[in-house]
Amino acid sequence: MKNGSVCPKCGSRKIVRIPDNPRRYASGNNIYTTRATLLGKIPVIRYICCDCGYVENWVETSRGLETIQKTFS
């Protein structure tokens, strides 16, 4: 849905992107890579189909992906 703007389940184009709220502690589905929560927070952006409710989660930055790989590999 992030790349094609079409739901893979129902084919709808009614896709909404739910961004992270950086001012809110623990907003959204975040991945934490350190014990210092605000320093190690990598936002997971959600894409939701407004017809069927299907949800995809994406880490949208290459830096975030690199940090996750280093932390959890």
mmJSON file of the N, C-alpha and C atoms, coordinates in Angstrom:
{"data_MODEL":{"atom_site":{
"group_PDB":["ATOM","ATOM","ATOM","ATOM","ATOM","ATOM","ATOM","ATOM","ATOM","ATOM","ATOM","ATOM","ATOM","ATOM","ATOM","ATOM","ATOM","ATOM","ATOM","ATOM","ATOM","ATOM","ATOM","ATOM","ATOM","ATOM","ATOM","ATOM","ATOM","ATOM","ATOM","ATOM","ATOM","ATOM","ATOM","ATOM","ATOM","ATOM","ATOM","ATOM","ATOM","ATOM","ATOM","ATOM","ATOM","ATOM","ATOM","ATOM","ATOM","ATOM","ATOM","ATOM","ATOM","ATOM","ATOM","ATOM","ATOM","ATOM","ATOM","ATOM","ATOM","ATOM","ATOM","ATOM","ATOM","ATOM","ATOM","ATOM","ATOM","ATOM","ATOM","ATOM","ATOM","ATOM","ATOM","ATOM","ATOM","ATOM","ATOM","ATOM","ATOM","ATOM","ATOM","ATOM","ATOM","ATOM","ATOM","ATOM","ATOM","ATOM","ATOM","ATOM","ATOM","ATOM","ATOM","ATOM","ATOM","ATOM","ATOM","ATOM","ATOM","ATOM","ATOM","ATOM","ATOM","ATOM","ATOM","ATOM","ATOM","ATOM","ATOM","ATOM","ATOM","ATOM","ATOM","ATOM","ATOM","ATOM","ATOM","ATOM","ATOM","ATOM","ATOM","ATOM","ATOM","ATOM","ATOM","ATOM","ATOM","ATOM","ATOM","ATOM","ATOM","ATOM","ATOM","ATOM","ATOM","ATOM","ATOM","ATOM","ATOM","ATOM","ATOM","ATOM","ATOM","ATOM","ATOM","ATOM","ATOM","ATOM","ATOM","ATOM","ATOM","ATOM","ATOM","ATOM","ATOM","ATOM","ATOM","ATOM","ATOM","ATOM","ATOM","ATOM","ATOM","ATOM","ATOM","ATOM","ATOM","ATOM","ATOM","ATOM","ATOM","ATOM","ATOM","ATOM","ATOM","ATOM","ATOM","ATOM","ATOM","ATOM","ATOM","ATOM","ATOM","ATOM","ATOM","ATOM","ATOM","ATOM","ATOM","ATOM","ATOM","ATOM","ATOM","ATOM","ATOM","ATOM","ATOM","ATOM","ATOM","ATOM","ATOM","ATOM","ATOM","ATOM","ATOM","ATOM","ATOM","ATOM","ATOM","ATOM","ATOM","ATOM","ATOM","ATOM","ATOM","ATOM","ATOM"],
"id":[1,2,3,4,5,6,7,8,9,10,11,12,13,14,15,16,17,18,19,20,21,22,23,24,25,26,27,28,29,30,31,32,33,34,35,36,37,38,39,40,41,42,43,44,45,46,47,48,49,50,51,52,53,54,55,56,57,58,59,60,61,62,63,64,65,66,67,68,69,70,71,72,73,74,75,76,77,78,79,80,81,82,83,84,85,86,87,88,89,90,91,92,93,94,95,96,97,98,99,100,101,102,103,104,105,106,107,108,109,110,111,112,113,114,115,116,117,118,119,120,121,122,123,124,125,126,127,128,129,130,131,132,133,134,135,136,137,138,139,140,141,142,143,144,145,146,147,148,149,150,151,152,153,154,155,156,157,158,159,160,161,162,163,164,165,166,167,168,169,170,171,172,173,174,175,176,177,178,179,180,181,182,183,184,185,186,187,188,189,190,191,192,193,194,195,196,197,198,199,200,201,202,203,204,205,206,207,208,209,210,211,212,213,214,215,216,217,218,219],
"type_symbol":["N","C","C","N","C","C","N","C","C","N","C","C","N","C","C","N","C","C","N","C","C","N","C","C","N","C","C","N","C","C","N","C","C","N","C","C","N","C","C","N","C","C","N","C","C","N","C","C","N","C","C","N","C","C","N","C","C","N","C","C","N","C","C","N","C","C","N","C","C","N","C","C","N","C","C","N","C","C","N","C","C","N","C","C","N","C","C","N","C","C","N","C","C","N","C","C","N","C","C","N","C","C","N","C","C","N","C","C","N","C","C","N","C","C","N","C","C","N","C","C","N","C","C","N","C","C","N","C","C","N","C","C","N","C","C","N","C","C","N","C","C","N","C","C","N","C","C","N","C","C","N","C","C","N","C","C","N","C","C","N","C","C","N","C","C","N","C","C","N","C","C","N","C","C","N","C","C","N","C","C","N","C","C","N","C","C","N","C","C","N","C","C","N","C","C","N","C","C","N","C","C","N","C","C","N","C","C","N","C","C","N","C","C","N","C","C","N","C","C"],
"label_atom_id":["N","CA","C","N","CA","C","N","CA","C","N","CA","C","N","CA","C","N","CA","C","N","CA","C","N","CA","C","N","CA","C","N","CA","C","N","CA","C","N","CA","C","N","CA","C","N","CA","C","N","CA","C","N","CA","C","N","CA","C","N","CA","C","N","CA","C","N","CA","C","N","CA","C","N","CA","C","N","CA","C","N","CA","C","N","CA","C","N","CA","C","N","CA","C","N","CA","C","N","CA","C","N","CA","C","N","CA","C","N","CA","C","N","CA","C","N","CA","C","N","CA","C","N","CA","C","N","CA","C","N","CA","C","N","CA","C","N","CA","C","N","CA","C","N","CA","C","N","CA","C","N","CA","C","N","CA","C","N","CA","C","N","CA","C","N","CA","C","N","CA","C","N","CA","C","N","CA","C","N","CA","C","N","CA","C","N","CA","C","N","CA","C","N","CA","C","N","CA","C","N","CA","C","N","CA","C","N","CA","C","N","CA","C","N","CA","C","N","CA","C","N","CA","C","N","CA","C","N","CA","C","N","CA","C","N","CA","C","N","CA","C","N","CA","C","N","CA","C","N","CA","C","N","CA","C"],
"label_alt_id":[null,null,null,null,null,null,null,null,null,null,null,null,null,null,null,null,null,null,null,null,null,null,null,null,null,null,null,null,null,null,null,null,null,null,null,null,null,null,null,null,null,null,null,null,null,null,null,null,null,null,null,null,null,null,null,null,null,null,null,null,null,null,null,null,null,null,null,null,null,null,null,null,null,null,null,null,null,null,null,null,null,null,null,null,null,null,null,null,null,null,null,null,null,null,null,null,null,null,null,null,null,null,null,null,null,null,null,null,null,null,null,null,null,null,null,null,null,null,null,null,null,null,null,null,null,null,null,null,null,null,null,null,null,null,null,null,null,null,null,null,null,null,null,null,null,null,null,null,null,null,null,null,null,null,null,null,null,null,null,null,null,null,null,null,null,null,null,null,null,null,null,null,null,null,null,null,null,null,null,null,null,null,null,null,null,null,null,null,null,null,null,null,null,null,null,null,null,null,null,null,null,null,null,null,null,null,null,null,null,null,null,null,null,null,null,null,null,null,null],
"label_comp_id":["MET","MET","MET","LYS","LYS","LYS","ASN","ASN","ASN","GLY","GLY","GLY","SER","SER","SER","VAL","VAL","VAL","CYS","CYS","CYS","PRO","PRO","PRO","LYS","LYS","LYS","CYS","CYS","CYS","GLY","GLY","GLY","SER","SER","SER","ARG","ARG","ARG","LYS","LYS","LYS","ILE","ILE","ILE","VAL","VAL","VAL","ARG","ARG","ARG","ILE","ILE","ILE","PRO","PRO","PRO","ASP","ASP","ASP","ASN","ASN","ASN","PRO","PRO","PRO","ARG","ARG","ARG","ARG","ARG","ARG","TYR","TYR","TYR","ALA","ALA","ALA","SER","SER","SER","GLY","GLY","GLY","ASN","ASN","ASN","ASN","ASN","ASN","ILE","ILE","ILE","TYR","TYR","TYR","THR","THR","THR","THR","THR","THR","ARG","ARG","ARG","ALA","ALA","ALA","THR","THR","THR","LEU","LEU","LEU","LEU","LEU","LEU","GLY","GLY","GLY","LYS","LYS","LYS","ILE","ILE","ILE","PRO","PRO","PRO","VAL","VAL","VAL","ILE","ILE","ILE","ARG","ARG","ARG","TYR","TYR","TYR","ILE","ILE","ILE","CYS","CYS","CYS","CYS","CYS","CYS","ASP","ASP","ASP","CYS","CYS","CYS","GLY","GLY","GLY","TYR","TYR","TYR","VAL","VAL","VAL","GLU","GLU","GLU","ASN","ASN","ASN","TRP","TRP","TRP","VAL","VAL","VAL","GLU","GLU","GLU","THR","THR","THR","SER","SER","SER","ARG","ARG","ARG","GLY","GLY","GLY","LEU","LEU","LEU","GLU","GLU","GLU","THR","THR","THR","ILE","ILE","ILE","GLN","GLN","GLN","LYS","LYS","LYS","THR","THR","THR","PHE","PHE","PHE","SER","SER","SER"],
"label_asym_id":["A","A","A","A","A","A","A","A","A","A","A","A","A","A","A","A","A","A","A","A","A","A","A","A","A","A","A","A","A","A","A","A","A","A","A","A","A","A","A","A","A","A","A","A","A","A","A","A","A","A","A","A","A","A","A","A","A","A","A","A","A","A","A","A","A","A","A","A","A","A","A","A","A","A","A","A","A","A","A","A","A","A","A","A","A","A","A","A","A","A","A","A","A","A","A","A","A","A","A","A","A","A","A","A","A","A","A","A","A","A","A","A","A","A","A","A","A","A","A","A","A","A","A","A","A","A","A","A","A","A","A","A","A","A","A","A","A","A","A","A","A","A","A","A","A","A","A","A","A","A","A","A","A","A","A","A","A","A","A","A","A","A","A","A","A","A","A","A","A","A","A","A","A","A","A","A","A","A","A","A","A","A","A","A","A","A","A","A","A","A","A","A","A","A","A","A","A","A","A","A","A","A","A","A","A","A","A","A","A","A","A","A","A","A","A","A","A","A","A"],
"label_entity_id":["1","1","1","1","1","1","1","1","1","1","1","1","1","1","1","1","1","1","1","1","1","1","1","1","1","1","1","1","1","1","1","1","1","1","1","1","1","1","1","1","1","1","1","1","1","1","1","1","1","1","1","1","1","1","1","1","1","1","1","1","1","1","1","1","1","1","1","1","1","1","1","1","1","1","1","1","1","1","1","1","1","1","1","1","1","1","1","1","1","1","1","1","1","1","1","1","1","1","1","1","1","1","1","1","1","1","1","1","1","1","1","1","1","1","1","1","1","1","1","1","1","1","1","1","1","1","1","1","1","1","1","1","1","1","1","1","1","1","1","1","1","1","1","1","1","1","1","1","1","1","1","1","1","1","1","1","1","1","1","1","1","1","1","1","1","1","1","1","1","1","1","1","1","1","1","1","1","1","1","1","1","1","1","1","1","1","1","1","1","1","1","1","1","1","1","1","1","1","1","1","1","1","1","1","1","1","1","1","1","1","1","1","1","1","1","1","1","1","1"],
"label_seq_id":[1,1,1,2,2,2,3,3,3,4,4,4,5,5,5,6,6,6,7,7,7,8,8,8,9,9,9,10,10,10,11,11,11,12,12,12,13,13,13,14,14,14,15,15,15,16,16,16,17,17,17,18,18,18,19,19,19,20,20,20,21,21,21,22,22,22,23,23,23,24,24,24,25,25,25,26,26,26,27,27,27,28,28,28,29,29,29,30,30,30,31,31,31,32,32,32,33,33,33,34,34,34,35,35,35,36,36,36,37,37,37,38,38,38,39,39,39,40,40,40,41,41,41,42,42,42,43,43,43,44,44,44,45,45,45,46,46,46,47,47,47,48,48,48,49,49,49,50,50,50,51,51,51,52,52,52,53,53,53,54,54,54,55,55,55,56,56,56,57,57,57,58,58,58,59,59,59,60,60,60,61,61,61,62,62,62,63,63,63,64,64,64,65,65,65,66,66,66,67,67,67,68,68,68,69,69,69,70,70,70,71,71,71,72,72,72,73,73,73],
"pdbx_PDB_ins_code":[null,null,null,null,null,null,null,null,null,null,null,null,null,null,null,null,null,null,null,null,null,null,null,null,null,null,null,null,null,null,null,null,null,null,null,null,null,null,null,null,null,null,null,null,null,null,null,null,null,null,null,null,null,null,null,null,null,null,null,null,null,null,null,null,null,null,null,null,null,null,null,null,null,null,null,null,null,null,null,null,null,null,null,null,null,null,null,null,null,null,null,null,null,null,null,null,null,null,null,null,null,null,null,null,null,null,null,null,null,null,null,null,null,null,null,null,null,null,null,null,null,null,null,null,null,null,null,null,null,null,null,null,null,null,null,null,null,null,null,null,null,null,null,null,null,null,null,null,null,null,null,null,null,null,null,null,null,null,null,null,null,null,null,null,null,null,null,null,null,null,null,null,null,null,null,null,null,null,null,null,null,null,null,null,null,null,null,null,null,null,null,null,null,null,null,null,null,null,null,null,null,null,null,null,null,null,null,null,null,null,null,null,null,null,null,null,null,null,null],
"Cartn_x":[0.829,0.0,0.866,2.021,2.925,3.397,3.771,4.361,3.343,2.218,1.275,-0.039,-0.308,-1.556,-2.796,-2.639,-3.764,-3.701,-4.835,-4.893,-4.684,-3.733,-3.496,-4.601,-5.441,-6.515,-7.796,-8.21,-9.509,-9.411,-8.221,-8.043,-8.479,-8.887,-9.342,-8.188,-8.521,-7.54,-7.747,-8.617,-8.87,-7.851,-6.638,-5.528,-5.177,-4.986,-4.611,-3.276,-2.383,-1.076,-1.179,-0.859,-0.877,0.571,0.99,2.386,2.645,3.896,4.314,4.127,3.865,3.787,5.033,6.083,7.354,7.29,6.266,6.155,5.498,4.885,4.187,5.04,5.19,5.9,5.063,5.676,5.034,3.844,3.916,2.825,3.026,1.981,2.049,2.816,3.143,3.932,5.381,6.103,7.504,8.382,9.594,10.597,11.644,11.934,12.888,14.188,15.298,16.596,17.538,17.115,17.906,16.967,17.541,16.716,16.261,17.017,16.617,15.575,14.328,13.227,13.21,13.329,13.218,14.418,15.56,16.747,16.743,16.171,16.219,14.902,14.07,12.75,12.808,12.379,12.276,10.789,10.236,8.802,8.432,7.308,6.731,5.465,5.451,4.345,3.305,2.038,0.963,0.211,-0.132,-0.983,-2.231,-3.401,-4.656,-5.609,-6.221,-7.262,-8.581,-9.208,-10.451,-11.683,-11.497,-12.619,-12.652,-11.519,-11.531,-10.814,-10.027,-9.342,-7.957,-7.485,-6.146,-5.11,-4.066,-3.033,-1.654,-0.798,0.616,1.439,2.539,3.469,4.785,5.352,6.599,7.554,8.834,9.913,10.351,10.195,10.367,11.755,12.654,13.977,15.049,16.031,17.139,17.959,18.05,18.777,18.095,16.76,16.022,16.238,16.225,16.441,17.85,18.831,20.213,20.352,19.725,19.783,19.128,17.994,17.307,18.186,18.812,19.669,20.845,21.482,22.615,22.198,21.015,20.564,20.096,19.385,18.713,19.335,20.407,21.042,21.914],
"Cartn_y":[-1.194,0.0,1.248,1.165,2.316,2.675,1.677,1.939,2.046,1.346,1.317,2.018,2.422,3.096,2.262,0.928,0.018,-1.065,-1.373,-2.425,-3.787,-4.599,-5.908,-6.92,-6.624,-7.551,-7.317,-6.046,-5.775,-4.904,-4.338,-3.522,-2.075,-1.674,-0.298,0.69,1.911,3.003,3.965,3.623,4.461,4.102,4.579,4.272,5.522,5.345,6.453,6.117,7.09,6.955,7.581,6.803,7.293,7.526,8.794,9.08,8.956,8.899,8.936,10.353,10.478,11.781,11.905,12.578,12.603,13.29,14.097,14.79,13.917,12.811,11.943,10.748,10.484,9.298,8.07,7.077,5.797,5.94,6.843,6.959,5.946,5.266,4.337,3.069,2.36,1.13,1.501,1.73,2.101,0.912,0.925,-0.06,0.676,0.155,0.793,0.017,0.726,0.074,0.346,1.161,1.414,1.473,1.457,1.602,3.042,3.975,5.388,5.559,5.424,5.29,6.36,7.611,8.658,8.717,8.221,8.232,7.078,5.951,4.769,4.447,5.43,5.203,5.27,4.192,4.184,4.075,5.087,5.061,4.025,3.374,2.459,3.13,3.45,4.172,3.155,3.472,2.553,3.059,2.124,2.39,1.536,2.172,1.485,1.618,0.498,0.509,0.871,1.921,2.389,1.633,0.655,-0.19,-1.507,-2.206,-3.518,-3.551,-2.515,-2.461,-3.091,-3.563,-4.141,-3.086,-3.495,-2.566,-3.101,-2.204,-2.513,-1.579,-2.097,-1.309,-1.196,0.028,0.278,1.12,0.747,1.631,2.332,3.646,4.373,4.947,4.873,5.459,4.378,4.575,3.62,3.636,4.788,4.881,4.026,4.085,3.257,1.776,1.383,-0.021,-0.477,0.381,0.051,-0.121,0.765,0.687,-0.589,-0.948,-2.176,-3.389,-3.396,-4.514,-4.656,-3.535,-3.567,-4.013,-3.547,-3.834,-5.272,-5.803,-7.084,-8.251,-8.006,-9.102,-9.94],
"Cartn_z":[0.0,0.0,0.0,0.659,0.691,-0.715,-1.481,-2.788,-3.916,-3.808,-4.913,-4.663,-3.433,-3.051,-3.356,-3.358,-3.572,-2.503,-1.893,-0.893,-1.556,-1.054,-1.656,-1.346,-0.393,-0.019,-0.808,-0.949,-1.585,-2.833,-3.119,-4.316,-4.171,-2.988,-2.765,-2.883,-3.236,-3.265,-2.098,-1.179,0.003,1.082,0.901,1.791,2.592,3.895,4.77,5.416,5.444,6.106,7.481,8.518,9.897,10.312,10.422,10.762,12.262,12.602,14.0,14.524,15.809,16.463,17.346,16.878,17.605,18.973,19.224,20.513,21.578,21.16,22.103,22.449,23.721,24.176,23.829,23.246,22.929,21.989,21.037,20.065,18.956,18.595,17.476,17.785,16.747,16.859,16.639,17.702,17.587,17.936,17.405,17.761,18.579,19.756,20.648,20.63,20.375,20.23,21.396,22.352,23.554,24.747,25.932,27.144,27.315,26.748,26.764,25.663,26.034,25.09,24.003,24.364,23.357,22.424,22.867,22.013,21.023,21.403,20.555,19.886,19.667,19.088,17.566,16.914,15.456,15.125,14.464,14.181,13.124,13.358,12.385,11.872,10.601,9.983,9.518,9.768,9.395,8.175,7.304,6.152,6.331,6.271,6.558,5.375,4.989,3.969,4.649,4.187,4.801,4.298,3.415,2.998,3.768,3.846,4.496,5.842,6.16,7.445,7.467,6.326,6.261,6.643,7.391,7.862,7.491,7.004,6.791,7.662,8.2,9.004,8.264,8.238,7.508,8.343,8.296,8.739,7.474,7.431,6.173,5.932,6.908,6.698,6.642,5.789,5.701,6.992,7.633,8.901,9.97,10.017,10.964,10.714,9.446,9.098,9.472,9.252,9.623,11.129,11.884,13.358,13.854,13.287,13.674,13.391,12.222,11.856,12.822,13.165,14.085,15.484,15.92,17.274,17.455,16.476,16.657,15.886,15.136,14.378,15.264],
"occupancy":[1.0,1.0,1.0,1.0,1.0,1.0,1.0,1.0,1.0,1.0,1.0,1.0,1.0,1.0,1.0,1.0,1.0,1.0,1.0,1.0,1.0,1.0,1.0,1.0,1.0,1.0,1.0,1.0,1.0,1.0,1.0,1.0,1.0,1.0,1.0,1.0,1.0,1.0,1.0,1.0,1.0,1.0,1.0,1.0,1.0,1.0,1.0,1.0,1.0,1.0,1.0,1.0,1.0,1.0,1.0,1.0,1.0,1.0,1.0,1.0,1.0,1.0,1.0,1.0,1.0,1.0,1.0,1.0,1.0,1.0,1.0,1.0,1.0,1.0,1.0,1.0,1.0,1.0,1.0,1.0,1.0,1.0,1.0,1.0,1.0,1.0,1.0,1.0,1.0,1.0,1.0,1.0,1.0,1.0,1.0,1.0,1.0,1.0,1.0,1.0,1.0,1.0,1.0,1.0,1.0,1.0,1.0,1.0,1.0,1.0,1.0,1.0,1.0,1.0,1.0,1.0,1.0,1.0,1.0,1.0,1.0,1.0,1.0,1.0,1.0,1.0,1.0,1.0,1.0,1.0,1.0,1.0,1.0,1.0,1.0,1.0,1.0,1.0,1.0,1.0,1.0,1.0,1.0,1.0,1.0,1.0,1.0,1.0,1.0,1.0,1.0,1.0,1.0,1.0,1.0,1.0,1.0,1.0,1.0,1.0,1.0,1.0,1.0,1.0,1.0,1.0,1.0,1.0,1.0,1.0,1.0,1.0,1.0,1.0,1.0,1.0,1.0,1.0,1.0,1.0,1.0,1.0,1.0,1.0,1.0,1.0,1.0,1.0,1.0,1.0,1.0,1.0,1.0,1.0,1.0,1.0,1.0,1.0,1.0,1.0,1.0,1.0,1.0,1.0,1.0,1.0,1.0,1.0,1.0,1.0,1.0,1.0,1.0,1.0,1.0,1.0,1.0,1.0,1.0],
"B_iso_or_equiv":[0.0,0.0,0.0,0.0,0.0,0.0,0.0,0.0,0.0,0.0,0.0,0.0,0.0,0.0,0.0,0.0,0.0,0.0,0.0,0.0,0.0,0.0,0.0,0.0,0.0,0.0,0.0,0.0,0.0,0.0,0.0,0.0,0.0,0.0,0.0,0.0,0.0,0.0,0.0,0.0,0.0,0.0,0.0,0.0,0.0,0.0,0.0,0.0,0.0,0.0,0.0,0.0,0.0,0.0,0.0,0.0,0.0,0.0,0.0,0.0,0.0,0.0,0.0,0.0,0.0,0.0,0.0,0.0,0.0,0.0,0.0,0.0,0.0,0.0,0.0,0.0,0.0,0.0,0.0,0.0,0.0,0.0,0.0,0.0,0.0,0.0,0.0,0.0,0.0,0.0,0.0,0.0,0.0,0.0,0.0,0.0,0.0,0.0,0.0,0.0,0.0,0.0,0.0,0.0,0.0,0.0,0.0,0.0,0.0,0.0,0.0,0.0,0.0,0.0,0.0,0.0,0.0,0.0,0.0,0.0,0.0,0.0,0.0,0.0,0.0,0.0,0.0,0.0,0.0,0.0,0.0,0.0,0.0,0.0,0.0,0.0,0.0,0.0,0.0,0.0,0.0,0.0,0.0,0.0,0.0,0.0,0.0,0.0,0.0,0.0,0.0,0.0,0.0,0.0,0.0,0.0,0.0,0.0,0.0,0.0,0.0,0.0,0.0,0.0,0.0,0.0,0.0,0.0,0.0,0.0,0.0,0.0,0.0,0.0,0.0,0.0,0.0,0.0,0.0,0.0,0.0,0.0,0.0,0.0,0.0,0.0,0.0,0.0,0.0,0.0,0.0,0.0,0.0,0.0,0.0,0.0,0.0,0.0,0.0,0.0,0.0,0.0,0.0,0.0,0.0,0.0,0.0,0.0,0.0,0.0,0.0,0.0,0.0,0.0,0.0,0.0,0.0,0.0,0.0],
"pdbx_formal_charge":[null,null,null,null,null,null,null,null,null,null,null,null,null,null,null,null,null,null,null,null,null,null,null,null,null,null,null,null,null,null,null,null,null,null,null,null,null,null,null,null,null,null,null,null,null,null,null,null,null,null,null,null,null,null,null,null,null,null,null,null,null,null,null,null,null,null,null,null,null,null,null,null,null,null,null,null,null,null,null,null,null,null,null,null,null,null,null,null,null,null,null,null,null,null,null,null,null,null,null,null,null,null,null,null,null,null,null,null,null,null,null,null,null,null,null,null,null,null,null,null,null,null,null,null,null,null,null,null,null,null,null,null,null,null,null,null,null,null,null,null,null,null,null,null,null,null,null,null,null,null,null,null,null,null,null,null,null,null,null,null,null,null,null,null,null,null,null,null,null,null,null,null,null,null,null,null,null,null,null,null,null,null,null,null,null,null,null,null,null,null,null,null,null,null,null,null,null,null,null,null,null,null,null,null,null,null,null,null,null,null,null,null,null,null,null,null,null,null,null],
"auth_seq_id":[1,1,1,2,2,2,3,3,3,4,4,4,5,5,5,6,6,6,7,7,7,8,8,8,9,9,9,10,10,10,11,11,11,12,12,12,13,13,13,14,14,14,15,15,15,16,16,16,17,17,17,18,18,18,19,19,19,20,20,20,21,21,21,22,22,22,23,23,23,24,24,24,25,25,25,26,26,26,27,27,27,28,28,28,29,29,29,30,30,30,31,31,31,32,32,32,33,33,33,34,34,34,35,35,35,36,36,36,37,37,37,38,38,38,39,39,39,40,40,40,41,41,41,42,42,42,43,43,43,44,44,44,45,45,45,46,46,46,47,47,47,48,48,48,49,49,49,50,50,50,51,51,51,52,52,52,53,53,53,54,54,54,55,55,55,56,56,56,57,57,57,58,58,58,59,59,59,60,60,60,61,61,61,62,62,62,63,63,63,64,64,64,65,65,65,66,66,66,67,67,67,68,68,68,69,69,69,70,70,70,71,71,71,72,72,72,73,73,73],
"auth_comp_id":["MET","MET","MET","LYS","LYS","LYS","ASN","ASN","ASN","GLY","GLY","GLY","SER","SER","SER","VAL","VAL","VAL","CYS","CYS","CYS","PRO","PRO","PRO","LYS","LYS","LYS","CYS","CYS","CYS","GLY","GLY","GLY","SER","SER","SER","ARG","ARG","ARG","LYS","LYS","LYS","ILE","ILE","ILE","VAL","VAL","VAL","ARG","ARG","ARG","ILE","ILE","ILE","PRO","PRO","PRO","ASP","ASP","ASP","ASN","ASN","ASN","PRO","PRO","PRO","ARG","ARG","ARG","ARG","ARG","ARG","TYR","TYR","TYR","ALA","ALA","ALA","SER","SER","SER","GLY","GLY","GLY","ASN","ASN","ASN","ASN","ASN","ASN","ILE","ILE","ILE","TYR","TYR","TYR","THR","THR","THR","THR","THR","THR","ARG","ARG","ARG","ALA","ALA","ALA","THR","THR","THR","LEU","LEU","LEU","LEU","LEU","LEU","GLY","GLY","GLY","LYS","LYS","LYS","ILE","ILE","ILE","PRO","PRO","PRO","VAL","VAL","VAL","ILE","ILE","ILE","ARG","ARG","ARG","TYR","TYR","TYR","ILE","ILE","ILE","CYS","CYS","CYS","CYS","CYS","CYS","ASP","ASP","ASP","CYS","CYS","CYS","GLY","GLY","GLY","TYR","TYR","TYR","VAL","VAL","VAL","GLU","GLU","GLU","ASN","ASN","ASN","TRP","TRP","TRP","VAL","VAL","VAL","GLU","GLU","GLU","THR","THR","THR","SER","SER","SER","ARG","ARG","ARG","GLY","GLY","GLY","LEU","LEU","LEU","GLU","GLU","GLU","THR","THR","THR","ILE","ILE","ILE","GLN","GLN","GLN","LYS","LYS","LYS","THR","THR","THR","PHE","PHE","PHE","SER","SER","SER"],
"auth_asym_id":["A","A","A","A","A","A","A","A","A","A","A","A","A","A","A","A","A","A","A","A","A","A","A","A","A","A","A","A","A","A","A","A","A","A","A","A","A","A","A","A","A","A","A","A","A","A","A","A","A","A","A","A","A","A","A","A","A","A","A","A","A","A","A","A","A","A","A","A","A","A","A","A","A","A","A","A","A","A","A","A","A","A","A","A","A","A","A","A","A","A","A","A","A","A","A","A","A","A","A","A","A","A","A","A","A","A","A","A","A","A","A","A","A","A","A","A","A","A","A","A","A","A","A","A","A","A","A","A","A","A","A","A","A","A","A","A","A","A","A","A","A","A","A","A","A","A","A","A","A","A","A","A","A","A","A","A","A","A","A","A","A","A","A","A","A","A","A","A","A","A","A","A","A","A","A","A","A","A","A","A","A","A","A","A","A","A","A","A","A","A","A","A","A","A","A","A","A","A","A","A","A","A","A","A","A","A","A","A","A","A","A","A","A","A","A","A","A","A","A"],
"auth_atom_id":["N","CA","C","N","CA","C","N","CA","C","N","CA","C","N","CA","C","N","CA","C","N","CA","C","N","CA","C","N","CA","C","N","CA","C","N","CA","C","N","CA","C","N","CA","C","N","CA","C","N","CA","C","N","CA","C","N","CA","C","N","CA","C","N","CA","C","N","CA","C","N","CA","C","N","CA","C","N","CA","C","N","CA","C","N","CA","C","N","CA","C","N","CA","C","N","CA","C","N","CA","C","N","CA","C","N","CA","C","N","CA","C","N","CA","C","N","CA","C","N","CA","C","N","CA","C","N","CA","C","N","CA","C","N","CA","C","N","CA","C","N","CA","C","N","CA","C","N","CA","C","N","CA","C","N","CA","C","N","CA","C","N","CA","C","N","CA","C","N","CA","C","N","CA","C","N","CA","C","N","CA","C","N","CA","C","N","CA","C","N","CA","C","N","CA","C","N","CA","C","N","CA","C","N","CA","C","N","CA","C","N","CA","C","N","CA","C","N","CA","C","N","CA","C","N","CA","C","N","CA","C","N","CA","C","N","CA","C","N","CA","C","N","CA","C","N","CA","C","N","CA","C","N","CA","C"],
"pdbx_PDB_model_num":[1,1,1,1,1,1,1,1,1,1,1,1,1,1,1,1,1,1,1,1,1,1,1,1,1,1,1,1,1,1,1,1,1,1,1,1,1,1,1,1,1,1,1,1,1,1,1,1,1,1,1,1,1,1,1,1,1,1,1,1,1,1,1,1,1,1,1,1,1,1,1,1,1,1,1,1,1,1,1,1,1,1,1,1,1,1,1,1,1,1,1,1,1,1,1,1,1,1,1,1,1,1,1,1,1,1,1,1,1,1,1,1,1,1,1,1,1,1,1,1,1,1,1,1,1,1,1,1,1,1,1,1,1,1,1,1,1,1,1,1,1,1,1,1,1,1,1,1,1,1,1,1,1,1,1,1,1,1,1,1,1,1,1,1,1,1,1,1,1,1,1,1,1,1,1,1,1,1,1,1,1,1,1,1,1,1,1,1,1,1,1,1,1,1,1,1,1,1,1,1,1,1,1,1,1,1,1,1,1,1,1,1,1,1,1,1,1,1,1]
}}}
